[in-house]
């Protein structure tokens, strides 16, 4: 059974397969809307990305917890 995800832009269902050329988006339009959001800095990565070698165990755990919290906010993304 193929995986079905929600389009990040319009929330329509998208089958995650080779036939879905714009995945995770449903269309080129939604893909471009998302790109525009990034270009206008409406979306951004909130923490500085560091190499794994530079992270101490506490910082690594904090980063994992931050990512889990972000994923928990968007728990319906892969449904």
C-alpha positions in Angstrom: 0.0 0.0 0.0 1.6 3.3 -1.1 2.2 6.0 1.5 -0.1 9.0 1.3 1.0 12.4 2.6 -0.7 15.8 2.9 0.6 18.6 0.6 2.4 21.1 2.8 0.7 24.0 1.0 -2.9 23.0 0.5 -3.3 19.8 2.5 -4.6 17.7 -0.3 -3.6 14.0 -0.4 -0.5 13.1 -2.3 0.6 9.5 -3.1 4.3 9.2 -2.3 5.6 7.4 -5.4 7.6 7.9 -8.6 4.5 9.1 -10.4 4.2 12.1 -8.0 6.8 14.3 -9.5 6.2 17.2 -7.2 6.1 15.2 -4.0 5.5 16.1 -1.2 3.5 18.8 -3.0 0.4 18.0 -5.1 1.4 20.3 -8.0 4.0 22.7 -9.4 1.8 25.5 -8.2 2.0 24.4 -4.5 5.7 23.8 -4.9 6.2 27.3 -6.1 4.0 28.8 -3.4 6.2 27.1 -0.8 9.4 28.3 -2.6 8.0 31.8 -2.5 7.4 31.5 1.3 11.1 30.5 1.8 12.3 33.3 -0.6 10.4 35.9 1.4 11.8 34.4 4.6 8.3 33.6 5.9 9.8 30.1 6.5 13.3 29.7 8.0 15.4 27.3 10.0 15.3 28.5 13.5 18.5 27.0 14.8 22.1 27.2 13.6 23.1 23.9 11.9 26.2 22.4 13.3 28.3 19.4 12.3 27.7 16.3 14.5 31.4 16.4 15.6 30.9 19.9 17.1 27.9 18.9 19.3 28.4 17.8 22.9 25.9 15.2 24.1 23.7 17.8 25.9 23.5 20.0 22.8 22.7 16.9 20.6 19.9 15.9 23.0 18.5 19.4 23.0 18.5 19.5 19.2 16.7 16.1 19.0 14.1 17.4 21.5 13.6 20.6 19.4 13.1 18.6 16.2 10.7 16.2 18.0 8.7 19.2 19.2 8.5 20.6 15.7 7.4 17.3 14.3 4.7 16.9 17.1 3.2 20.2 15.9 2.9 18.8 12.4 1.8 15.3 13.4 -0.7 15.0 10.5 1.9 15.7 7.8 2.4 12.1 6.9 -1.3 11.0 7.3 
